[in-house]
C-alpha cells in the first residue's frame, strides 16, 4: 500500500506538524486513493501524539505492550477500509516541532 510521512509548515517561523498517511490496504496507486474515505486522526489532549492512536489503536502496525518494541501487524486496522491520516498537533506535540518558543500554543483560546 501507499505510505507517506512528512511535515506541514504552519504558523510563524520554522514550525511544522508531523503527519503519517496510510492508504487503504488494497490501494496500489495514488489515483486509487479517492475511492476510499480518509480518516483524520487527532489524538486528544491537546498535546497527545497521534502516533498513540496509530501504534496502539487503529494503525496497520501495533506496539501491544508499553515498553515493548516488538511491532506486529494489526489485523483489525481501519486501513482495511479507509485511508488514514495521523497528525501530531499542536506544534511541539509528538514529532511536530517549533524552533521558537513563540510558536507554541499557550492557551486554548
C-alpha positions in Angstrom: 0.0 0.0 0.0 0.8 3.7 -0.1 2.5 5.2 2.9 3.7 8.8 3.2 5.1 10.9 6.0 6.5 14.4 6.5 5.9 17.8 7.9 3.3 20.5 7.2 4.7 24.0 7.8 2.5 26.1 10.0 2.4 29.5 11.7 5.2 31.9 12.0 8.8 30.9 11.9 10.1 27.4 11.4 7.3 25.3 12.9 5.8 22.1 11.5 3.2 19.5 12.2 4.3 15.9 11.6 2.0 13.6 9.6 1.8 10.0 8.7 -0.5 8.7 6.0 -1.5 5.1 5.1 -3.6 4.4 2.0 -6.3 1.8 2.3 -4.6 -1.6 2.2 -5.6 -2.5 -1.4 -4.6 0.8 -2.9 -1.6 0.5 -5.3 -1.6 3.9 -7.0 -2.3 7.5 -5.9 -5.3 7.6 -8.3 -7.0 4.8 -6.3 -6.9 6.8 -3.0 -10.0 8.7 -4.0 -12.0 5.5 -4.0 -11.8 5.3 -0.2 -12.8 7.8 2.6 -9.9 9.3 4.6 -10.0 9.3 8.4 -8.2 12.2 10.0 -6.9 11.1 13.4 -6.1 13.7 16.0 -5.4 12.4 19.5 -7.0 14.3 22.3 -5.4 16.4 24.9 -4.5 18.7 23.3 -0.8 17.7 23.3 -1.0 13.9 22.9 0.8 12.4 19.9 -1.5 10.9 17.2 1.1 8.1 17.0 -0.6 6.7 20.1 -3.7 6.1 18.0 -1.6 4.9 15.1 0.5 2.3 17.0 -1.9 1.3 19.8 -5.3 1.6 18.3 -6.2 1.8 14.6 -3.0 1.8 12.5 -1.8 -1.2 10.4 1.1 -1.8 12.8 0.9 -2.1 16.5 3.0 -2.0 19.7 1.0 -4.1 22.0 2.7 -3.5 25.3 4.2 -0.5 26.9 8.0 -0.5 26.6 7.8 -3.4 24.2 9.4 -2.5 20.9 8.0 -5.5 19.0 5.9 -4.3 16.1 3.1 -6.6 14.9 0.6 -6.4 12.1 -2.8 -5.2 13.2 -5.4 -7.4 11.5 -8.2 -5.0 12.7 -6.6 -1.8 11.3 -9.0 0.8 10.0 -6.8 0.8 6.9 -8.7 -2.3 5.9 -11.5 0.1 4.8 -10.1 3.6 4.9 -7.1 5.8 4.2 -5.7 7.0 7.5 -4.0 10.4 8.2 -2.4 10.9 11.6 -1.3 14.4 12.6 0.7 15.4 15.7 -0.8 18.6 16.9 -0.4 21.3 18.2 3.2 22.3 17.4 5.5 20.7 19.9 3.5 17.5 20.3 5.0 14.2 19.3 7.1 14.6 16.2 5.9 18.1 15.5 8.3 20.9 16.3 8.9 24.6 16.7 12.2 26.4 16.6 10.9 29.3 18.6 9.0 29.4 21.9 6.6 32.0 20.4 5.2 29.2 18.1 4.0 27.0 21.0 0.3 27.1 21.9 0.0 28.7 25.4 -3.8 28.7 25.8 -6.9 27.0 24.4 -8.4 30.4 23.2 
